[in-house]
Amino acid sequence: MMRRVAFVFVIIACGCLMLAPNSSTTLSNPMLIYFVDVEGGQATLFVSPSRESLLLDTGWPGFNGRDADRIVAAAKDDGITKIDYVVITHYHRDHVGGVTQLASKIKIGEFVDHGPNLEDSDVTREDYAAYEKVAASTKRLAVKPGDQIPISGLTVQVLAGAGQTIRNPLPGAGQPNPFCATEPSPPEDATENARSLGLLITFEGFRVVDLGDLTKKKELELVCPNNLIGTADLFVVSHHGLDQSNSKSLVDALHPRVAIMDNGARKGGSPDAWQIVHDSPGLDDMWQLHYAIAGGKDHNVSDALIANPGEKCEGKYIRVIAGPDGTFTVWNSRNKYEKMYKK
């Protein structure tokens, strides 16, 4: 069963942004979230009520600047001419690759990351070197679990980073997690995925959890044997919906009202991970940026909740608008479908 409503996320494709008309639902002094469609990578833009902005990751390089153009278009759609914080969750190409092109198209106030690259891989070293070159020309902040990123109007709490996780429960959290008893022991992960920055972003009564590509062993440190995070109104499905992440112990403990999967047509949306999120107790709805071809009809949500149902790029997006009381709305630019989720 799927329960409440999420806000509008922005998904942008094909190098052009299809602008959304005003949603029929309005909230005073809202937080906005744009999920930019970088086709199997991540680029998620948060805009606080005070108009400060935070971008999680920059998508892929190449494609004639496609992903950077989509991010800039999303920012300009909301009147943003400078991104205050660009947070790089980890140094894989689908997350950090677009940084050089992005920095040439819009002013960036500060970069935030987990510190040096920790993966023994030529391609990751190459992408990290390109990032370092860009970050050298502006402010750069390395954060660790327990730190906060200072953005006015929001609380941005670092949950994981550089292979470490918070050790003490957040306020109101810390309860035993009954799902841990049956969770299989996950393998070690030596890649940058396990070093991902994971964030809890809070706007008064509205909570969003985004763990980047954090894999299962590190997920379980956050929720087993006790849930150190608490619950979430919105869960950004980890790792594009791949089954190396999204353990049942994590997803069920977060007890999200709505989940958003930033998958591509042929990346992410693994049937096993999709099913865990879909079956999470109390979930109202899951939304997807793309129809996952590997999932087939049994492992994709209904057409109304998918921004891009065809493999061919259509440039559709979802925007989320959240109020301080925890009410939020999700709007699909492709079909104008809108749903409100009340606290």
LUMBALO-949457 format. One line per field, with one value per residue (C-alpha): residue number from 1; x, y, z; residue in three letters. Coordinates in pm, 1 decimal, always signed. Example, Ala and Ser with C-alpha at 12.3 -4.5 7.8 and 13.67 -1.06 7.14 Angstrom:
// LUMBALO-949457
pase = (1,2) $
xx = (+1230.0,+1367.0) $
yy = (-450.0,-106.0) $
zz = (+780.0,+714.0) $
mivo = (ALA,SER) $
END
This chain:
// LUMBALO-949457
pase = (1,2,3,4,5,6,7,8,9,10,11,12,13,14,15,16,17,18,19,20,21,22,23,24,25,26,27,28,29,30,31,32,33,34,35,36,37,38,39,40,41,42,43,44,45,46,47,48,49,50,51,52,53,54,55,56,57,58,59,60,61,62,63,64,65,66,67,68,69,70,71,72,73,74,75,76,77,78,79,80,81,82,83,84,85,86,87,88,89,90,91,92,93,94,95,96,97,98,99,100,101,102,103,104,105,106,107,108,109,110,111,112,113,114,115,116,117,118,119,120,121,122,123,124,125,126,127,128,129,130,131,132,133,134,135,136,137,138,139,140,141,142,143,144,145,146,147,148,149,150,151,152,153,154,155,156,157,158,159,160,161,162,163,164,165,166,167,168,169,170,171,172,173,174,175,176,177,178,179,180,181,182,183,184,185,186,187,188,189,190,191,192,193,194,195,196,197,198,199,200,201,202,203,204,205,206,207,208,209,210,211,212,213,214,215,216,217,218,219,220,221,222,223,224,225,226,227,228,229,230,231,232,233,234,235,236,237,238,239,240,241,242,243,244,245,246,247,248,249,250,251,252,253,254,255,256,257,258,259,260,261,262,263,264,265,266,267,268,269,270,271,272,273,274,275,276,277,278,279,280,281,282,283,284,285,286,287,288,289,290,291,292,293,294,295,296,297,298,299,300,301,302,303,304,305,306,307,308,309,310,311,312,313,314,315,316,317,318,319,320,321,322,323,324,325,326,327,328,329,330,331,332,333,334,335,336,337,338,339,340,341,342,343) $
xx = (+0.0,+125.6,+31.9,+105.7,+250.7,+595.2,+694.1,+785.5,+1122.0,+1285.8,+1401.4,+1565.3,+1678.7,+1791.4,+1985.8,+1672.7,+1459.6,+1084.7,+967.5,+685.2,+391.0,+294.6,+164.7,-196.7,-69.8,+111.8,+287.5,+423.8,+803.3,+862.5,+1176.0,+1217.0,+1390.8,+1483.3,+1585.6,+1771.4,+1764.5,+2126.2,+2024.1,+2154.4,+2376.8,+2276.7,+2220.9,+1970.8,+1920.5,+1781.7,+1665.1,+1597.9,+1320.7,+1593.6,+1695.3,+2027.4,+2104.2,+2276.6,+2346.1,+2415.5,+2648.3,+2695.4,+2610.7,+2821.7,+3086.3,+3061.1,+2738.6,+2812.1,+2760.8,+2415.9,+2410.8,+2560.9,+2306.1,+2022.2,+2143.3,+2179.7,+1834.5,+1684.4,+1858.0,+1744.8,+1389.5,+1386.5,+1576.2,+1904.2,+2214.0,+2471.2,+2492.4,+2604.2,+2719.1,+2806.1,+2829.9,+3018.6,+2904.6,+3188.1,+3423.6,+3254.3,+3202.5,+2821.3,+2839.8,+3149.5,+3205.2,+3002.0,+3183.0,+3419.7,+3140.0,+2912.7,+3175.4,+3209.5,+2835.3,+2735.0,+2906.8,+2976.2,+3025.2,+3186.0,+3256.2,+3189.8,+3327.2,+3452.9,+3821.3,+4067.2,+3974.6,+3998.7,+3951.7,+4235.3,+4105.7,+4256.2,+3928.1,+3836.5,+4179.7,+4132.6,+3792.1,+3917.3,+4208.8,+3968.2,+3756.2,+4058.1,+4158.1,+3815.6,+3781.4,+4119.9,+3974.3,+3709.1,+3638.2,+3642.1,+3522.2,+3584.8,+3319.6,+3287.9,+2997.3,+2844.2,+2926.9,+2667.6,+2672.8,+2566.1,+2279.1,+2026.4,+1680.0,+1781.1,+1969.1,+2207.9,+2348.7,+2633.4,+2552.9,+2832.8,+3152.0,+3498.0,+3387.1,+3278.9,+2928.9,+2774.6,+2808.5,+2549.7,+2178.1,+2029.6,+1774.0,+1465.0,+1638.9,+1827.6,+1549.2,+1632.7,+1580.9,+1389.9,+1470.5,+1842.4,+1801.4,+1724.0,+1950.0,+2216.0,+2576.2,+2682.9,+3023.2,+3301.8,+3313.9,+3650.9,+3507.8,+3415.4,+3050.4,+3115.6,+3279.7,+2973.4,+2861.1,+2517.0,+2295.2,+1983.4,+1833.3,+1567.7,+1329.3,+1151.9,+899.4,+1019.8,+1307.2,+1492.6,+1753.1,+1999.4,+2290.8,+2444.8,+2568.1,+2636.6,+2642.7,+2486.4,+2762.7,+2779.1,+2400.2,+2371.7,+2614.6,+2357.8,+2057.2,+2178.1,+2138.4,+1977.8,+1837.8,+2062.3,+1879.6,+1510.5,+1242.9,+1222.4,+938.8,+1127.6,+1387.2,+1605.3,+1651.4,+2021.2,+2256.8,+1993.8,+1796.1,+2071.1,+2064.6,+2417.9,+2236.7,+1884.3,+1892.4,+1557.0,+1694.7,+1767.5,+1457.2,+1208.7,+1375.8,+1352.8,+982.7,+957.2,+628.6,+754.5,+1057.7,+1216.7,+1439.9,+1688.4,+1747.4,+1812.3,+1632.3,+1912.7,+2083.4,+1945.1,+1595.8,+1707.8,+1399.8,+1511.0,+1588.4,+1273.2,+1064.2,+1219.2,+1138.6,+793.2,+702.2,+834.7,+567.7,+382.9,+507.5,+248.7,+423.5,+744.6,+825.4,+1083.4,+1280.3,+1274.2,+1097.2,+1351.0,+1371.6,+1524.7,+1234.1,+957.6,+595.3,+618.5,+897.5,+805.8,+552.8,+242.3,+287.0,+156.0,+452.2,+727.6,+871.9,+1028.8,+849.4,+1033.1,+1400.5,+1427.9,+1512.3,+1208.4,+1330.9,+1063.0,+1117.0,+968.5,+982.3,+921.2,+779.9,+787.4,+631.2,+767.7,+484.7,+596.2,+334.8,+483.3,+373.9,+516.7,+442.1,+524.4,+605.5,+529.1,+163.6,+97.1,+3.6,+26.0,-17.4,-0.2,+121.8,+2.8,+183.4) $
yy = (+0.0,+347.4,+628.7,+1007.1,+1268.6,+1392.8,+1723.1,+1802.9,+1683.3,+1808.3,+1570.6,+1718.6,+1539.9,+1578.8,+1896.4,+2103.6,+2173.9,+2156.4,+2420.2,+2339.7,+2568.9,+2659.5,+2366.2,+2391.2,+2337.2,+2629.3,+2646.5,+2952.6,+2970.9,+2618.5,+2418.3,+2306.8,+1993.5,+1939.5,+1592.9,+1659.8,+1366.6,+1282.9,+939.7,+702.7,+945.2,+1196.6,+1571.3,+1684.2,+2054.5,+2175.0,+2536.3,+2660.6,+2908.8,+3174.4,+3099.9,+2937.6,+2634.3,+2299.1,+2060.4,+1693.9,+1571.4,+1685.7,+1394.3,+1268.9,+1442.9,+1470.6,+1458.6,+1815.8,+1942.6,+1783.7,+1728.6,+2065.7,+2233.3,+2050.7,+2149.7,+2513.8,+2508.3,+2373.6,+2643.1,+2920.3,+2784.3,+2879.1,+3205.7,+3066.9,+3221.5,+3078.7,+2737.5,+2801.5,+2446.1,+2165.3,+1843.6,+1557.9,+1237.9,+1031.0,+1029.1,+800.6,+945.2,+955.4,+1177.0,+1396.3,+1378.5,+1687.2,+1921.8,+2079.7,+2165.9,+2286.4,+2522.1,+2683.6,+2759.2,+2880.7,+3031.7,+2788.9,+2916.9,+2615.0,+2249.5,+1990.9,+1634.4,+1352.4,+1424.8,+1249.3,+968.0,+628.6,+392.3,+213.4,+267.6,+454.1,+600.5,+720.4,+875.5,+1053.1,+1191.7,+1295.5,+1482.7,+1671.7,+1760.6,+1877.8,+2108.1,+2275.6,+2285.2,+2453.2,+2774.5,+2813.6,+2720.1,+2353.1,+2186.4,+1823.8,+1695.0,+1388.4,+1209.5,+1431.1,+1755.5,+1993.2,+2191.1,+2548.5,+2644.0,+2896.7,+2756.2,+2389.8,+2147.6,+1936.9,+1658.3,+1435.0,+1071.3,+893.1,+973.2,+832.0,+489.6,+616.1,+660.0,+840.3,+641.2,+811.3,+835.6,+1158.4,+1326.0,+1106.2,+807.2,+508.9,+251.4,-119.0,-224.3,-555.1,-601.8,-653.0,-1008.1,-1151.4,-926.1,-1124.1,-1023.5,-802.3,-816.8,-565.3,-286.3,-129.8,+124.5,+489.5,+381.9,+274.9,+613.9,+811.1,+1111.7,+1037.2,+1325.9,+1394.6,+1722.4,+1865.9,+2156.2,+2186.1,+1897.5,+1756.6,+1504.4,+1377.8,+1100.1,+1075.9,+833.6,+866.0,+522.2,+393.9,+13.5,-232.0,-286.8,+86.5,+121.8,-136.4,+55.7,+337.5,+126.7,-194.0,-300.2,+38.6,+289.3,+594.2,+806.4,+780.3,+805.3,+998.6,+1164.8,+1121.8,+856.7,+906.3,+544.2,+468.6,+389.2,+448.4,+151.5,-109.4,-410.7,-356.9,-98.0,-55.8,-325.6,-408.8,-315.7,+37.5,+104.2,-37.4,+142.5,+475.9,+406.5,+661.0,+811.3,+853.7,+723.7,+868.4,+654.9,+845.0,+558.6,+556.8,+348.7,+92.6,+170.5,+102.2,-11.4,-367.0,-582.9,-697.5,-345.5,-209.0,-468.8,-386.9,-18.5,-86.4,-313.1,-84.0,-55.4,+275.6,+379.3,+586.0,+602.1,+545.9,+771.4,+702.2,+925.2,+655.1,+333.7,+62.4,-168.2,-451.2,-439.6,-514.5,-448.8,-616.7,-396.1,-46.8,+188.4,+304.0,+521.2,+831.1,+822.4,+785.8,+1102.0,+936.4,+613.8,+565.8,+492.1,+789.2,+1109.0,+1336.0,+1603.6,+1550.6,+1626.1,+1609.8,+1894.7,+1863.2,+2144.2,+2090.6,+2290.4,+2327.8,+2117.3,+1811.1,+1845.2,+1808.2,+1771.8,+1580.7,+1694.7,+1506.3,+1743.2,+1483.9,+1430.3,+1712.9,+1453.9,+1597.6,+1446.8,+1601.2,+1413.0,+1556.1,+1496.0) $
zz = (+0.0,-79.4,+157.2,+158.3,-85.8,-170.4,-326.4,-675.6,-804.4,-1113.7,-1378.0,-1680.9,-1993.3,-2354.9,-2284.2,-2238.5,-1934.4,-1976.4,-1732.8,-1498.6,-1462.0,-1109.0,-915.0,-808.1,-454.7,-291.1,+42.7,+217.2,+246.2,+111.0,+50.0,-311.3,-435.1,-797.1,-907.2,-1229.5,-1467.2,-1542.0,-1666.4,-1404.0,-1213.4,-948.6,-941.3,-678.9,-609.2,-275.3,-239.3,+112.7,+200.4,+231.5,-130.6,-48.9,-263.1,-220.9,-508.4,-442.3,-719.0,-1076.6,-1305.7,-1594.6,-1805.9,-2184.4,-2386.0,-2499.9,-2145.6,-2119.0,-1742.5,-1652.8,-1880.0,-1707.8,-1363.0,-1464.4,-1623.1,-1300.2,-1097.4,-1330.8,-1327.2,-959.6,-1007.1,-869.5,-1030.4,-787.6,-623.4,-266.9,-194.0,-435.6,-234.1,-398.7,-231.4,-383.5,-679.1,-929.0,-1274.3,-1261.6,-950.8,-993.2,-1368.4,-1457.9,-1220.6,-1474.9,-1715.2,-1435.8,-1294.5,-1637.5,-1652.6,-1304.7,-1001.2,-718.3,-364.2,-197.9,-263.3,+7.7,+3.7,+226.0,+169.8,-65.4,-303.6,-130.5,-426.1,-606.2,-958.7,-1252.2,-1369.3,-1019.7,-973.8,-1307.3,-1208.8,-865.1,-1022.6,-1249.6,-947.2,-746.5,-1029.5,-1030.4,-650.7,-615.4,-754.4,-482.8,-120.9,-30.5,+287.8,+391.0,+630.2,+848.4,+1019.7,+1283.9,+1101.5,+958.6,+635.1,+718.5,+488.9,+612.9,+685.9,+668.3,+892.0,+683.7,+900.0,+775.2,+855.7,+670.0,+483.0,+398.0,+520.9,+864.1,+1007.6,+1303.5,+1625.5,+1842.7,+1767.6,+1644.3,+1873.9,+1898.5,+1738.4,+1882.9,+1908.2,+1852.1,+1490.5,+1474.5,+1105.2,+1174.4,+1307.2,+964.0,+754.8,+562.8,+627.1,+336.1,+164.3,+213.1,-45.3,-130.2,-375.2,-333.1,-300.4,+59.1,+121.8,+7.1,+204.3,+344.7,+451.5,+654.1,+533.7,+762.8,+706.4,+1041.8,+1025.6,+690.5,+673.5,+365.1,+370.7,+79.9,+123.3,-222.9,-333.0,+19.4,+11.2,+251.2,+505.6,+580.6,+567.2,+843.2,+1066.4,+1063.3,+1160.5,+1333.1,+1602.9,+1676.1,+1428.0,+1469.5,+1210.6,+1293.2,+1025.2,+698.7,+513.8,+187.7,+107.0,-198.5,-301.9,-264.7,-550.3,-821.2,-689.7,-723.1,-494.6,-360.3,-146.6,-3.0,+264.0,+417.1,+759.7,+637.7,+431.4,+681.2,+973.0,+790.1,+740.4,+455.7,+346.8,-10.2,-200.6,-514.8,-735.8,-952.5,-1192.0,-1564.0,-1821.6,-1818.0,-1487.5,-1143.2,-1058.3,-971.8,-908.5,-559.9,-437.3,-599.5,-415.5,-76.9,-117.9,-264.3,+28.6,+301.6,+573.4,+563.2,+219.2,+33.1,-303.1,-489.1,-785.6,-1058.2,-1290.5,-1556.6,-1639.5,-1548.1,-1846.2,-1643.1,-1398.6,-1646.6,-1565.7,-1223.1,-1091.4,-1203.6,-1047.2,-1231.9,-1538.3,-1358.2,-1116.4,-1379.0,-1529.9,-1834.5,-1931.3,-2261.2,-2312.9,-2547.8,-2360.8,-2323.4,-2082.2,-1816.7,-1451.5,-1104.3,-855.6,-484.3,-270.4,+107.1,+387.6,+740.7,+885.8,+685.6,+413.9,+66.9,-295.2,-589.3,-944.5,-1265.4,-1550.7,-1816.7,-1736.9,-1486.6,-1225.6,-874.1,-532.4,-187.9,+117.0,+446.4,+773.9) $
mivo = (MET,MET,ARG,ARG,VAL,ALA,PHE,VAL,PHE,VAL,ILE,ILE,ALA,CYS,GLY,CYS,LEU,MET,LEU,ALA,PRO,ASN,SER,SER,THR,THR,LEU,SER,ASN,PRO,MET,LEU,ILE,TYR,PHE,VAL,ASP,VAL,GLU,GLY,GLY,GLN,ALA,THR,LEU,PHE,VAL,SER,PRO,SER,ARG,GLU,SER,LEU,LEU,LEU,ASP,THR,GLY,TRP,PRO,GLY,PHE,ASN,GLY,ARG,ASP,ALA,ASP,ARG,ILE,VAL,ALA,ALA,ALA,LYS,ASP,ASP,GLY,ILE,THR,LYS,ILE,ASP,TYR,VAL,VAL,ILE,THR,HIS,TYR,HIS,ARG,ASP,HIS,VAL,GLY,GLY,VAL,THR,GLN,LEU,ALA,SER,LYS,ILE,LYS,ILE,GLY,GLU,PHE,VAL,ASP,HIS,GLY,PRO,ASN,LEU,GLU,ASP,SER,ASP,VAL,THR,ARG,GLU,ASP,TYR,ALA,ALA,TYR,GLU,LYS,VAL,ALA,ALA,SER,THR,LYS,ARG,LEU,ALA,VAL,LYS,PRO,GLY,ASP,GLN,ILE,PRO,ILE,SER,GLY,LEU,THR,VAL,GLN,VAL,LEU,ALA,GLY,ALA,GLY,GLN,THR,ILE,ARG,ASN,PRO,LEU,PRO,GLY,ALA,GLY,GLN,PRO,ASN,PRO,PHE,CYS,ALA,THR,GLU,PRO,SER,PRO,PRO,GLU,ASP,ALA,THR,GLU,ASN,ALA,ARG,SER,LEU,GLY,LEU,LEU,ILE,THR,PHE,GLU,GLY,PHE,ARG,VAL,VAL,ASP,LEU,GLY,ASP,LEU,THR,LYS,LYS,LYS,GLU,LEU,GLU,LEU,VAL,CYS,PRO,ASN,ASN,LEU,ILE,GLY,THR,ALA,ASP,LEU,PHE,VAL,VAL,SER,HIS,HIS,GLY,LEU,ASP,GLN,SER,ASN,SER,LYS,SER,LEU,VAL,ASP,ALA,LEU,HIS,PRO,ARG,VAL,ALA,ILE,MET,ASP,ASN,GLY,ALA,ARG,LYS,GLY,GLY,SER,PRO,ASP,ALA,TRP,GLN,ILE,VAL,HIS,ASP,SER,PRO,GLY,LEU,ASP,ASP,MET,TRP,GLN,LEU,HIS,TYR,ALA,ILE,ALA,GLY,GLY,LYS,ASP,HIS,ASN,VAL,SER,ASP,ALA,LEU,ILE,ALA,ASN,PRO,GLY,GLU,LYS,CYS,GLU,GLY,LYS,TYR,ILE,ARG,VAL,ILE,ALA,GLY,PRO,ASP,GLY,THR,PHE,THR,VAL,TRP,ASN,SER,ARG,ASN,LYS,TYR,GLU,LYS,MET,TYR,LYS,LYS) $
END
